[in-house]
Amino acid sequence: MHDKMAERTDISDMVVVADHQTEGRGMDKNRWESEKGKNLLFSIALKVNFLEAENQFKISQAVSVAIVETLSQFIDSQKIFIKWPNDIYVGDKKLAGMLIQNTIEGRMMGTTIIGIGLNVNQIEFSKDIPNPISLKQISGKDYDLENLFNLLINNIKSSVESLRLKENQIEINEKYILKAYRYHQWADYLYKNKVKSMIINGFDCYGRLILEDQSGEEIICDVKELQFFPPSCRQGSEADV
């Protein structure tokens, strides 16, 4: 999600909402499409100067957990997962995505800008979007966007603010791992231009993914070094990134 907030200096607690998007920006080359008035598209800026710069991944964890806990009030929580680093999945389909951009002030963080797209009432998507799903497709119900938006904002702010305490950081990390997509499950990934069957064993302190291949070798990946494959995808077909 792209906006002009990063160009301002005093933006803490600012929220920007969009009615629809046709060229939403995500991580790397990912894009987000949204039908007018059907979904939630917003960015929020929060002051996080209580976190050291090396702890940026904790923000992704806190926001992801907050979204999962909010959505669990509306749909079966057992079906909701966090696809590393911060996509929200229901089963093997993408319900929400986010782009988090941070400013650094010395060895501490400054402001985090969290852009979120959540599929809510839309039921038809472009064939160019590989695996979308919406709340309405899951439950068959229409949702009040304003009510859902207010719940999300309050829970996200509370979750990020809770990172001030070490014990809360530990709790959020545990909740994140509990909801991690494909955690401790063998699956195919594209790594160094080769498809490898690997298992996710955890995350390091920088938020990098820790995997193990079938030979027992540990592999640590940053976001741009690995691509997830859908369960039905085989070598040579398009990856879900």
C-alpha positions as MATLAB code, in Angstrom:
seq = 'MHDKMAERTDISDMVVVADHQTEGRGMDKNRWESEKGKNLLFSIALKVNFLEAENQFKISQAVSVAIVETLSQFIDSQKIFIKWPNDIYVGDKKLAGMLIQNTIEGRMMGTTIIGIGLNVNQIEFSKDIPNPISLKQISGKDYDLENLFNLLINNIKSSVESLRLKENQIEINEKYILKAYRYHQWADYLYKNKVKSMIINGFDCYGRLILEDQSGEEIICDVKELQFFPPSCRQGSEADV';
ca = [
       0.000    0.000    0.000;
       1.497    3.310   -1.044;
       0.835    6.739    0.407;
       2.629   10.006    1.101;
       2.944    9.608    4.858;
       6.641    8.774    4.718;
       7.344   12.265    3.352;
       6.040   13.922    6.535;
       7.969   14.303    9.763;
       5.216   14.241   12.420;
       2.945   11.385   11.418;
       2.548    9.267   14.547;
      -1.017    7.991   15.046;
      -1.989    9.174   11.551;
      -4.357    6.888    9.630;
      -4.976    7.077    5.868;
      -7.900    5.137    4.361;
      -8.559    4.352    0.681;
     -11.949    3.436   -0.794;
     -10.465    1.182   -3.468;
      -7.219    0.276   -5.232;
      -6.287   -0.988   -8.669;
      -2.492   -0.873   -8.341;
      -1.815   -1.417   -4.657;
       1.851   -2.021   -3.887;
       3.055   -4.919   -1.787;
       6.380   -6.491   -0.977;
       8.755   -6.860   -3.929;
       6.582   -6.989   -7.116;
       3.368   -8.062   -5.404;
       0.250   -6.023   -6.100;
      -3.149   -5.655   -4.476;
      -6.485   -5.231   -6.239;
      -9.658   -4.065   -4.505;
     -13.215   -3.457   -5.677;
     -14.581   -0.043   -4.663;
     -16.271    0.019   -1.260;
     -15.847   -3.703   -0.620;
     -12.646   -4.025    1.365;
     -10.443   -2.358    3.958;
      -7.387   -0.479    2.680;
      -5.530    1.696    5.132;
      -2.169    2.799    6.464;
      -1.353    3.706   10.039;
       1.802    5.395   11.345;
       2.973    4.660   14.887;
       5.903    5.910   16.934;
       8.103    2.977   17.923;
      11.225    4.693   19.277;
      11.208    2.293   22.244;
      12.410   -0.550   19.980;
      15.999   -1.084   18.899;
      16.492   -1.011   15.130;
      17.434   -4.699   15.024;
      13.967   -5.604   16.360;
      11.945   -4.490   13.335;
      10.481   -7.978   12.833;
       8.697   -7.678   16.173;
       6.419   -5.075   14.584;
       5.451   -7.518   11.813;
       4.718  -10.101   14.483;
       2.656   -7.729   16.632;
       0.547   -6.475   13.716;
       0.016   -9.959   12.289;
      -1.082  -11.341   15.653;
      -3.435   -8.380   16.172;
      -5.092   -9.002   12.790;
      -5.452  -12.741   13.457;
      -7.018  -12.116   16.861;
      -9.414   -9.560   15.382;
     -10.504  -11.828   12.539;
     -10.967  -14.710   14.977;
     -14.016  -12.849   16.278;
     -15.670  -13.395   12.876;
     -14.335  -16.645   11.389;
     -12.905  -19.920   12.682;
      -9.536  -19.087   14.247;
      -8.193  -22.575   13.492;
      -8.294  -21.778    9.775;
      -6.309  -18.507   10.030;
      -2.528  -18.492    9.558;
       0.316  -16.007    9.199;
       2.391  -16.630    6.079;
       5.886  -15.351    6.779;
       6.562  -12.557    7.138;
       3.097  -10.975    7.488;
       0.450  -12.170    5.031;
      -2.772  -13.439    6.561;
      -4.032  -16.709    5.108;
      -7.163  -18.783    5.486;
      -6.156  -22.294    4.508;
      -3.958  -21.792    1.443;
      -5.596  -18.547    0.306;
      -4.620  -14.942    0.996;
      -7.072  -12.890    3.028;
      -4.876   -9.907    3.898;
      -1.494   -8.468    3.047;
       0.611   -5.687    4.432;
       3.645   -3.582    3.704;
       5.590   -2.231    6.674;
       8.130    0.562    6.252;
      10.252    1.797    9.154;
      12.417    4.812    9.849;
      15.577    4.477   11.939;
      16.953    7.057   14.381;
      20.453    6.044   15.417;
      20.304    2.586   16.938;
      16.586    2.923   17.675;
      13.536    2.834   15.491;
      11.586    5.993   14.744;
       8.212    5.568   13.052;
       6.605    2.512   11.501;
       4.138    2.912    8.630;
       1.868   -0.114    8.311;
      -0.133   -0.473    5.092;
      -2.848   -3.136    5.142;
      -5.236   -4.571    2.563;
      -7.968   -6.899    3.842;
     -10.485   -8.625    1.562;
     -13.867   -8.239    3.232;
     -17.012   -8.140    1.067;
     -15.555   -8.692   -2.403;
     -16.479  -12.016   -4.024;
     -15.008  -11.701   -7.538;
     -11.292  -11.196   -8.177;
      -9.120  -10.834  -11.256;
      -7.617  -14.053  -12.577;
      -4.232  -12.312  -12.336;
      -4.445  -12.504   -8.527;
      -3.284  -16.066   -7.755;
      -5.029  -17.086   -4.526;
      -7.364  -14.448   -2.979;
     -10.190  -15.051   -0.541;
     -12.487  -12.697    1.368;
     -14.396  -12.828    4.639;
     -17.663  -12.949    2.708;
     -16.493  -15.901    0.632;
     -15.633  -17.723    3.851;
     -18.808  -17.038    5.834;
     -21.351  -15.887    3.245;
     -21.990  -12.782    5.350;
     -21.623   -9.060    4.679;
     -19.467   -7.121    7.129;
     -19.664   -3.586    8.484;
     -16.404   -2.057    7.228;
     -16.354    0.773    9.770;
     -16.817   -1.560   12.722;
     -14.137   -3.937   11.466;
     -11.785   -1.044   10.730;
     -12.137    0.379   14.259;
     -11.480   -3.027   15.815;
      -8.370   -3.518   13.693;
      -6.934   -0.078   14.409;
      -7.441   -0.407   18.172;
      -5.996   -3.914   18.296;
      -3.000   -3.057   16.107;
      -2.127    0.003   18.167;
      -2.485   -1.952   21.400;
      -0.376   -4.843   20.126;
       2.458   -2.627   18.870;
       2.411   -0.556   22.080;
       2.647   -3.746   24.142;
       6.121   -4.361   22.641;
       7.473   -1.933   25.219;
       7.594   -4.854   27.665;
       9.923   -7.818   27.134;
       7.364  -10.324   28.419;
       4.863   -9.087   25.821;
       7.446   -9.504   23.057;
       7.902  -13.127   24.141;
       4.134  -13.712   24.216;
       3.609  -12.198   20.764;
       6.449  -14.313   19.362;
       4.793  -17.448   20.776;
       1.431  -16.485   19.288;
       3.068  -15.765   15.932;
       4.764  -19.178   15.841;
       1.521  -20.893   16.842;
      -0.166  -19.356   13.785;
       2.759  -19.618   11.363;
       1.725  -21.005    7.968;
       3.353  -24.400    7.230;
       5.259  -24.389   10.523;
       6.894  -27.813   10.985;
       5.342  -29.059    7.721;
       7.265  -30.299    4.685;
       6.558  -28.233    1.577;
       8.177  -27.114   -1.684;
       9.973  -23.778   -1.934;
      11.933  -22.017   -4.656;
      15.411  -21.353   -3.278;
      18.379  -20.256   -5.402;
      16.405  -21.038   -8.586;
      15.788  -24.622   -7.472;
      12.696  -26.258   -5.975;
      13.553  -27.770   -2.613;
      11.407  -29.673   -0.155;
      11.994  -28.075    3.252;
      10.453  -27.682    6.685;
      10.099  -24.401    8.616;
      11.706  -24.675   12.053;
      11.458  -21.076   13.235;
      12.722  -17.512   12.855;
      15.931  -15.824   13.967;
      16.107  -12.537   15.901;
      16.091  -10.561   12.629;
      12.937  -12.256   11.364;
      14.699  -14.450    8.827;
      13.130  -17.815    8.132;
      14.916  -20.902    9.473;
      14.338  -24.009    7.354;
      15.784  -27.482    7.103;
      16.090  -29.478    3.889;
      15.808  -33.253    3.497;
      19.541  -33.718    4.022;
      19.299  -32.035    7.421;
      21.042  -28.832    6.314;
      19.792  -25.645    8.019;
      18.952  -22.820    5.629;
      18.309  -19.230    6.791;
      16.469  -17.016    4.297;
      15.547  -13.366    4.003;
      12.287  -12.356    2.313;
      13.679  -11.981   -1.217;
      15.593  -15.269   -1.120;
      12.644  -17.660   -0.962;
       9.338  -18.258   -2.721;
       6.448  -20.313   -1.388;
       4.699  -22.744   -3.720;
       0.984  -23.497   -3.376;
       0.307  -27.144   -2.383;
      -0.738  -28.070   -5.967;
       2.175  -26.282   -7.613;
       4.974  -28.288   -9.219;
       8.328  -27.272  -10.600;
       7.988  -24.982  -13.588;
       4.649  -23.466  -12.562;
       4.090  -20.025  -11.117;
       5.088  -19.479   -7.480;
       2.959  -17.770   -4.848;
       5.184  -15.038   -3.495;
];
